[in-house]
Amino acid sequence: FQAEDGIRDSVASRGLGDVYKRQSEKPKAPNIIYVLADDLGYGDLGVYGQKNFKTPNMDRLATGGMRFLQHYSGSTVCAPSRSALMTGQHTGHTFIRGNSERGFTLENEGQYPLEAEVVTIAKVLKEAGYKTGAFGKWGLGYPGSEGDPNFQGFEEFYGYNCQRVAHNYYPTHLWNNQVKEFLEGNDGKTAITYAPELIHQKALSFLEENKKVPFFMFYPSVIPHAELVAPEEYMAKYRDKYLPEKKYVKMGEGYSIQGYNSQYESHAAFAAMVSILDQQVGEIIDKIEDLGITENTLILFSSDNGPHLEGGADPDYFNSNGPLKGYKRDLYEGGIRVPMIAYWPSKIQPNSTTSHISAFWDFFPTAMEIAGIKKNMYDIDGISVLPSLFGKEQKNHEYLYWEFFERGGRQAVRMNEWKAVRMNMTKNADAPIELYRLTNDIGEQNDLAQQYPQIIEKMDKIMSQAHKYSEIFSFNYEKK
């Protein structure tokens, strides 16, 4: 303190006593909101081609901002995709590479945790003075573990810690930081409190409470994953509109909190759920406008992977993937290419698009640059996309890489116009590689591997170099 007083005296003696006042009045760092849908397909938004239902508020983000045409999720399932987003590392490097559970029971919930030493973007922004909050589904560490969101940089968390519990939209409980909150009327037999609405109100309160300070709000919605369930007021808007209706019959009697409790009218339920998410996005936009912070707030919207097939979901009926091949758990485009919208009225050209090839691990360095964090000692794979957002010259990735140790073990690489996919890695490290030229074969129908051996050789080398061995999430042939 004496040293600081000495500096103050010295400054004053030089006639610069107002320097501290000017510092205190410097512009507030930009706010960051990241809305992450759960299993929403590339074609499930109006601006990405959806014709079966409307998404006016998500479209509103796009018409007021930038739509990414070649953006990829961190993985083809939930947990590793979120790990890539939080750590800035692709699945050959990031700590969590699969949906491994702690040993799930109703009393012992949660997934394998991030290590305490892992650096997340939430930790980095918190250290830089940001207020940090996460509202929705976590899936990166069971309650109280080193992977718990409160121990990974989020000062506030409200929602589902466990992905399996998040299959259910009327759960018995949610987590309020370290406190398990039981929900009124949800006892495993009856369903009254719709969790997404409760989580949403907590998120809006976070915005209200932190309007005067820089904040990072992570909003990983559970919609429209797993069971297809919506309150009757939303179901009524879509009932009998999608015929023939896909009729999902759940197993057993009563309301189970261990499985899917999808409504009988699955088509109507899916459209209703996307409508709920769209409404919530609209309320977030309206809230930041009401708070007067729109010009200083970046909103990002994306999905954690491609559309799922569980609980009565019918992505083919809704053309949820547009022209893309595959679904959730595939490393074809339909499993990993996702919608991505950036909205920042004071900075981003309205109704613009970019074909820049990007992925979840780019969020880490982008958020750092937005926050004005100069140092970059972190071991990340991402590249800031801020130049693309501002219409400036953008550095490109040499390649993007994914691996998925489930479903027989899979790898994929995107390199310029080329896409390589390798299957059955658990049995054979040298399994054949499929090759597609996406510029004229976005549906990955024509395997060109035999015609381009030099490209295959490059892809094989990338698949080897980009993969770092993990004792926890390994291909079977690697296990010692």
Phi, psi and omega per residue, in radians:
F1 nan -0.619 3.101
Q2 -1.080 -0.713 3.124
A3 -1.081 -0.724 -3.139
E4 -1.138 -0.716 3.106
D5 -1.081 -0.670 3.116
G6 -1.098 -0.690 3.101
I7 -1.128 -0.742 3.133
R8 -1.054 -0.776 -3.141
D9 -1.092 -0.716 -3.127
S10 -1.139 -0.746 3.133
V11 -1.089 -0.773 -3.120
A12 -1.097 -0.694 -3.105
S13 -1.148 -0.365 3.125
R14 -1.671 0.129 3.108
G15 1.347 0.400 -3.119
L16 -2.053 0.598 -3.055
G17 -1.152 -0.271 -3.132
D18 -1.567 0.120 -3.110
V19 -1.090 -0.646 -3.140
Y20 -1.203 -0.619 3.087
K21 -1.110 -0.748 3.137
R22 -1.115 -0.675 3.119
Q23 -1.104 -0.701 -3.115
S24 -1.221 -0.343 -3.108
E25 -1.743 0.137 -3.131
K26 -1.113 2.657 -3.079
P27 -0.995 2.502 3.101
K28 -1.197 2.425 3.110
A29 -1.046 2.587 -3.115
P30 -1.077 2.541 3.038
N31 -1.442 2.683 3.122
I32 -2.294 2.190 3.037
I33 -2.093 2.208 3.113
Y34 -2.095 1.916 3.104
V35 -1.692 2.119 -3.101
L36 -2.057 1.956 3.048
A37 -1.309 2.830 -3.090
D38 -1.977 1.850 3.103
D39 1.199 0.555 3.060
L40 -1.512 2.226 -3.056
G41 -1.325 2.829 3.139
Y42 -1.000 -0.561 -3.104
G43 -1.765 0.304 -3.066
D44 -1.578 0.046 3.077
L45 -1.949 2.573 3.140
G46 -0.972 -0.739 -3.103
V47 -1.258 -0.187 3.059
Y48 -1.870 0.211 2.993
G49 1.940 0.003 -3.117
Q50 -1.172 2.241 -3.101
K51 -1.998 -0.226 -3.017
N52 -1.482 -0.380 3.063
F53 -2.667 2.913 -3.056
K54 -1.820 2.571 3.071
T55 -2.282 1.182 -2.988
P56 -1.068 -0.593 -3.077
N57 -1.419 -0.642 3.033
M58 -1.191 -0.620 3.032
D59 -1.144 -0.596 3.108
R60 -1.078 -0.655 3.040
L61 -1.054 -0.765 -3.073
A62 -1.216 -0.749 -3.133
T63 -1.207 -0.417 3.090
G64 -1.680 -0.005 -3.071
G65 -2.583 -2.439 -3.042
M66 -2.125 2.375 3.094
R67 -1.864 2.201 3.093
F68 -1.544 2.299 -3.083
L69 -1.720 -0.310 -3.124
Q70 -2.355 1.089 3.141
H71 -1.931 2.510 -3.041
Y72 -2.195 2.539 3.073
S73 -1.313 2.976 -3.135
G74 -1.243 -0.534 -3.137
S75 -2.766 -3.053 -3.134
T76 -1.759 0.038 2.992
V77 -2.395 3.007 -2.870
C78 -1.108 -1.081 -2.970
A79 -1.054 -0.909 -3.139
P80 -1.129 -0.516 3.089
S81 -1.123 -0.744 3.094
R82 -1.191 -0.628 3.106
S83 -1.090 -0.745 3.102
A84 -1.106 -0.694 3.130
L85 -1.113 -0.783 -3.068
M86 -1.314 -0.569 -3.018
T87 -1.752 -0.249 -3.100
G88 1.290 0.324 -3.118
Q89 -2.119 2.471 3.075
H90 -1.300 3.044 -2.990
T91 -1.305 -0.039 2.961
G92 -1.462 -0.194 -3.103
H93 -2.208 -0.609 -3.028
T94 -1.106 2.697 -2.986
F95 -1.199 -0.799 -3.126
I96 -1.647 2.100 -3.058
R97 -2.147 0.124 3.120
G98 -2.805 3.045 -3.124
N99 -1.556 0.780 -3.121
S100 -1.222 2.337 -3.114
E101 -1.745 2.826 -3.130
R102 -1.264 -0.266 -2.993
G103 2.061 1.172 -2.891
F104 -1.123 2.277 2.824
T105 -2.401 2.999 3.138
L106 -1.143 -0.413 3.128
E107 -1.657 -0.347 -3.012
N108 -2.148 1.314 -2.971
E109 -1.658 2.802 2.967
G110 2.089 2.886 -3.096
Q111 -1.831 2.995 3.128
Y112 -1.004 2.317 -2.991
P113 -1.516 2.571 2.878
L114 -0.995 2.542 3.074
E115 -1.255 2.697 3.141
A116 -1.044 -0.568 -3.066
E117 -1.352 -0.214 -3.127
V118 -1.083 2.376 3.092
V119 -1.700 2.073 3.085
T120 -1.838 2.766 3.103
I121 -1.116 -0.494 3.096
A122 -1.134 -0.708 3.093
K123 -1.090 -0.764 -3.091
V124 -1.137 -0.788 -3.138
L125 -1.200 -0.652 3.090
K126 -1.066 -0.770 3.123
E127 -1.103 -0.507 -3.140
A128 -1.449 0.039 3.076
G129 1.793 0.117 3.109
Y130 -1.400 2.511 2.923
K131 -1.437 2.264 -3.028
T132 -2.098 2.369 3.118
G133 -2.562 2.500 3.095
A134 -2.208 2.336 -3.053
F135 -2.404 1.881 -3.128
G136 2.533 -2.248 -3.081
K137 -1.868 2.284 -3.097
W138 -1.691 -1.431 3.061
G139 1.417 0.234 -3.104
L140 -2.085 0.403 3.101
G141 2.669 2.217 -3.065
Y142 -1.138 2.818 -3.063
P143 -0.962 2.263 3.112
G144 1.507 -0.170 3.134
S145 -1.382 2.992 3.095
E146 -1.132 -0.305 3.091
G147 -1.575 -0.054 3.087
D148 -0.931 2.394 -3.094
P149 -0.960 -0.574 3.104
N150 -1.136 -0.378 3.141
F151 -1.797 0.072 3.101
Q152 -2.061 0.439 2.989
G153 1.882 -0.109 -3.127
F154 -1.704 2.014 3.132
E155 -1.210 -0.556 3.111
E156 -2.189 2.374 3.029
F157 -2.447 2.366 3.032
Y158 -2.515 2.189 3.102
G159 2.577 -2.582 3.139
Y160 -1.579 2.159 2.973
N161 -1.342 -0.724 -2.973
C162 -1.748 2.354 -3.138
Q163 -1.150 -0.629 -3.115
R164 -1.225 -0.702 3.051
V165 -1.055 -0.589 -3.121
A166 -1.275 -0.056 2.974
H167 -1.157 -0.284 -2.984
N168 -1.948 2.262 -3.085
Y169 -1.600 -0.157 3.039
Y170 -2.162 1.109 -3.067
P171 -1.264 2.812 3.076
T172 -1.220 -0.443 -3.065
H173 -2.693 2.813 2.929
L174 -2.267 2.945 3.127
W175 -1.852 2.214 3.016
N176 -1.873 1.615 -2.954
N177 0.976 -2.023 -3.094
Q178 -1.674 0.114 -3.077
V179 -1.862 2.234 3.061
K180 -1.441 2.025 -3.130
E181 -1.781 2.120 3.122
F182 -1.476 2.406 -3.013
L183 -1.667 2.357 -3.082
E184 -1.061 2.223 3.036
G185 1.460 -0.056 3.123
N186 -1.852 1.752 -3.055
D187 -2.163 0.272 -3.104
G188 1.614 -0.271 3.098
K189 -2.078 -0.594 3.105
T190 -2.026 2.742 -3.073
A191 -2.363 1.927 -3.105
I192 -2.127 -0.842 -3.042
T193 -1.601 1.979 3.137
Y194 -1.443 1.896 -2.960
A195 -1.004 -0.722 -3.123
P196 -0.994 -0.575 3.125
E197 -1.243 -0.703 3.126
L198 -1.117 -0.778 3.122
I199 -1.083 -0.724 -3.111
H200 -1.067 -0.744 3.136
Q201 -1.123 -0.622 3.078
K202 -1.126 -0.681 3.129
A203 -1.146 -0.757 3.109
L204 -1.093 -0.638 3.095
S205 -1.140 -0.665 3.095
F206 -1.046 -0.747 3.110
L207 -1.095 -0.760 3.140
E208 -1.077 -0.774 -3.051
E209 -1.265 -0.371 -3.035
N210 -2.083 0.421 -3.071
K211 -1.148 -0.374 -3.084
K212 -1.700 -0.024 -3.137
V213 -2.213 2.737 3.064
P214 -1.168 2.407 -3.108
F215 -2.418 2.713 2.963
F216 -2.128 1.993 3.101
M217 -1.936 2.047 3.063
F218 -1.691 2.149 -3.037
Y219 -2.140 1.319 3.139
P220 -1.456 1.522 -3.110
S221 -1.095 2.675 3.040
V222 -1.552 -0.128 -3.091
I223 -1.479 2.404 0.023
P224 -1.892 0.823 -3.037
H225 -1.382 2.736 2.943
A226 1.053 -2.248 -3.060
E227 -1.104 2.534 -3.142
L228 -1.753 1.707 -3.046
V229 -2.426 2.295 3.064
A230 -2.456 2.603 3.078
P231 -1.015 2.701 -3.040
E232 -1.022 -0.601 -3.116
E233 -1.062 -0.516 3.094
Y234 -1.524 -0.653 3.113
M235 -1.044 -0.673 -3.087
A236 -1.049 -0.503 -3.112
K237 -1.269 -0.416 -3.024
Y238 -2.055 -0.115 -3.124
R239 -1.071 2.354 3.115
D240 1.237 0.170 3.110
K241 -1.568 -0.371 -3.045
Y242 -2.104 1.535 -3.081
L243 -1.998 2.477 0.023
P244 -1.235 2.439 3.115
E245 -1.265 2.446 3.047
K246 -1.517 2.054 -3.035
K247 -1.708 1.951 -3.133
Y248 -1.716 2.186 3.127
V249 -1.918 2.009 -3.127
K250 -1.288 2.785 -3.135
M251 -1.459 2.398 3.037
G252 1.416 3.124 -3.135
E253 -1.839 2.799 3.084
G254 1.324 -2.934 -3.082
Y255 -1.904 1.881 -3.091
S256 -1.531 2.454 3.043
I257 -1.811 0.292 3.092
Q258 -1.980 -0.176 -3.098
G259 -2.397 -2.899 3.119
Y260 -1.515 2.360 3.131
N261 -2.067 0.713 -3.060
S262 -0.993 2.564 3.107
Q263 -1.229 2.756 -3.085
Y264 -1.027 -0.632 -3.109
E265 -1.674 1.457 -2.998
S266 -1.169 -0.661 -3.140
H267 -1.105 -0.838 3.132
A268 -1.096 -0.672 -3.117
A269 -1.138 -0.718 3.141
F270 -1.096 -0.843 3.132
A271 -1.076 -0.684 3.128
A272 -1.114 -0.720 -3.119
M273 -1.170 -0.736 3.089
V274 -1.110 -0.606 3.083
S275 -1.102 -0.682 3.101
I276 -1.111 -0.820 3.116
L277 -1.049 -0.740 3.135
D278 -1.084 -0.739 3.106
Q279 -1.084 -0.711 -3.141
Q280 -1.152 -0.686 3.057
V281 -1.061 -0.747 3.103
G282 -1.055 -0.680 3.141
E283 -1.227 -0.527 3.043
I284 -1.180 -0.771 3.094
I285 -1.045 -0.820 -3.137
D286 -1.088 -0.657 -3.109
K287 -1.123 -0.810 -3.116
I288 -1.201 -0.482 3.047
E289 -1.211 -0.773 3.125
D290 -1.090 -0.581 -3.128
L291 -1.425 -0.132 3.121
G292 1.287 0.488 -3.078
I293 -2.091 0.255 -3.100
T294 -1.019 -0.766 -3.067
E295 -1.169 -0.274 -3.100
N296 -2.033 0.391 -3.070
T297 -2.312 2.175 3.020
L298 -1.655 2.208 3.023
I299 -1.920 2.206 3.045
L300 -1.980 2.462 3.103
F301 -2.299 2.300 3.082
S302 -2.712 -2.978 3.112
S303 -2.340 2.600 -2.999
D304 -1.331 -0.315 3.071
N305 -3.070 -3.053 -3.121
G306 -1.258 3.096 -3.055
P307 -1.215 2.573 -3.117
H308 -1.662 3.006 -3.088
L309 -2.111 0.134 -3.059
E310 -1.543 2.875 2.946
G311 1.073 0.431 3.141
G312 1.637 0.025 3.130
A313 -1.083 2.551 -3.041
D314 -2.449 1.220 -3.064
P315 -1.078 -0.487 3.121
D316 -1.188 -0.655 3.124
Y317 -1.057 -0.733 -3.090
F318 -1.592 0.021 -3.096
N319 0.940 0.760 -3.036
S320 -1.103 -0.388 -3.137
N321 -1.823 0.036 -3.095
G322 0.980 -2.214 -3.099
P323 -1.502 0.059 -2.989
L324 -1.473 2.624 3.135
K325 -1.663 2.390 3.024
G326 1.692 3.005 -3.100
Y327 -2.400 -2.993 3.005
K328 -0.874 2.431 -3.102
R329 1.452 -0.032 3.000
D330 -1.738 2.663 3.002
L331 -1.802 0.154 2.898
Y332 -1.236 2.963 -3.012
E333 -0.956 -0.646 -3.107
G334 -1.128 -0.360 3.132
G335 -1.545 -0.375 -3.003
I336 -2.307 -0.326 3.077
R337 -1.434 2.224 -2.985
V338 -2.326 2.771 3.031
P339 -1.147 2.582 3.084
M340 -2.611 2.152 -3.123
I341 -2.248 2.396 3.072
A342 -2.093 2.251 -3.055
Y343 -2.232 2.032 3.128
W344 -2.733 1.482 -2.945
P345 -0.899 -0.599 -3.094
S346 -1.406 -0.199 -3.007
K347 -2.161 -0.582 -2.991
I348 -1.831 2.351 3.119
Q349 -1.073 2.191 -3.137
P350 -1.076 2.581 3.046
N351 0.929 0.692 3.141
S352 -1.832 2.839 3.093
T353 -2.340 2.800 3.024
T354 -2.443 2.461 3.063
S355 -1.744 0.185 3.100
H356 -1.010 2.311 -3.131
I357 -1.446 2.023 -3.029
S358 -2.435 2.974 -3.094
A359 -2.647 2.997 -3.082
F360 -0.936 -0.641 -3.069
W361 -1.210 -0.105 3.045
D362 -1.379 -0.260 -3.106
F363 -1.141 -0.685 -3.104
F364 -0.959 -1.014 -3.131
P365 -1.213 -0.485 3.085
T366 -1.136 -0.808 3.122
A367 -1.109 -0.668 3.097
M368 -1.058 -0.791 -3.114
E369 -1.154 -0.700 3.102
I370 -1.059 -0.702 -3.108
A371 -1.355 -0.104 3.138
G372 1.344 0.428 3.132
I373 -1.487 1.968 -3.015
K374 -1.428 -0.731 -3.061
K375 -1.200 2.507 3.104
N376 -2.488 1.371 3.129
M377 -1.710 0.153 -3.013
Y378 -1.512 2.549 -3.131
D379 -1.540 1.545 -3.067
I380 -2.228 2.818 3.122
D381 -1.818 -0.136 -3.031
G382 -1.413 2.833 3.046
I383 -2.229 2.298 3.134
S384 -1.034 2.335 3.083
V385 -1.750 0.229 3.137
L386 -1.004 -0.682 3.079
P387 -1.011 -0.707 3.094
S388 -1.084 -0.743 -3.137
L389 -1.061 -0.609 -3.084
F390 -1.666 0.121 3.113
G391 1.263 0.491 -3.121
K392 -1.913 3.032 -3.127
E393 -1.094 2.294 -2.999
Q394 -2.012 2.314 3.008
K395 -1.258 2.459 -3.096
N396 -1.868 2.701 3.020
H397 -1.289 2.502 2.965
E398 -1.168 -0.660 3.101
Y399 -2.866 2.856 2.934
L400 -2.029 2.510 -3.066
Y401 -2.320 2.455 3.038
W402 -2.346 2.630 2.926
E403 -2.460 2.633 -3.097
F404 -2.493 1.904 -2.979
F405 -1.402 -0.157 3.064
E406 -1.514 3.095 3.086
R407 0.963 0.691 3.110
G408 1.549 -0.085 3.131
G409 1.454 2.100 -3.049
R410 -2.426 2.620 3.034
Q411 -2.335 2.686 3.066
A412 -2.624 2.611 3.101
V413 -2.403 2.349 2.963
R414 -1.933 2.101 3.134
M415 -2.336 1.824 -3.067
N416 0.964 -2.154 -3.109
E417 -1.458 -0.073 -3.028
W418 -1.681 2.529 3.063
K419 -2.313 2.202 3.116
A420 -2.021 2.434 3.108
V421 -2.323 2.294 3.091
R422 -2.144 2.309 -3.118
M423 -1.941 2.938 2.995
N424 1.017 0.734 -3.130
M425 -1.245 -0.405 -3.082
T426 -1.158 -0.471 -3.111
K427 -1.758 -0.437 -2.992
N428 -2.616 1.922 3.126
A429 -1.134 -0.365 -3.122
D430 -1.876 0.516 3.098
A431 -1.017 2.620 -3.082
P432 -1.101 2.648 -3.115
I433 -1.871 2.279 3.023
E434 -1.542 2.586 -3.096
L435 -2.350 2.287 -3.121
Y436 -2.308 2.509 3.041
R437 -1.782 1.817 -2.979
L438 -1.222 -0.382 -3.115
T439 -1.069 -0.541 3.096
N440 -2.226 0.230 3.132
D441 -2.622 1.069 -3.089
I442 -1.117 -0.392 3.130
G443 -1.487 0.052 3.088
E444 0.878 0.986 -3.114
Q445 -1.753 -0.464 -3.015
N446 -2.006 1.824 -3.141
D447 -1.324 2.042 -3.070
L448 -1.823 0.295 -3.043
A449 -0.985 -0.725 -3.099
Q450 -1.210 -0.431 -3.084
Q451 -1.507 -0.347 -3.057
Y452 -2.280 1.208 -3.112
P453 -1.073 -0.540 3.136
Q454 -1.198 -0.656 3.082
I455 -1.163 -0.726 3.111
I456 -1.051 -0.724 3.123
E457 -1.062 -0.725 3.101
K458 -1.123 -0.784 -3.119
M459 -1.104 -0.709 3.114
D460 -1.071 -0.724 3.131
K461 -1.149 -0.728 3.109
I462 -1.096 -0.769 -3.131
M463 -1.056 -0.583 3.104
S464 -1.318 -0.794 -3.060
Q465 -1.296 -0.589 -3.073
A466 -1.358 -0.274 -3.105
H467 -1.630 2.076 3.034
K468 -1.839 2.260 -3.053
Y469 -1.031 2.400 3.055
S470 -2.187 2.221 3.111
E471 -1.173 -0.498 -3.064
I472 -1.502 -0.774 -3.083
F473 -2.075 1.392 -3.060
S474 -2.063 2.699 2.929
F475 -1.229 2.507 -3.016
N476 -0.970 -0.661 -3.078
Y477 -1.154 -0.306 -3.132
E478 -1.464 -0.376 -2.980
K479 -1.075 2.357 -3.074
K480 -1.510 nan nan
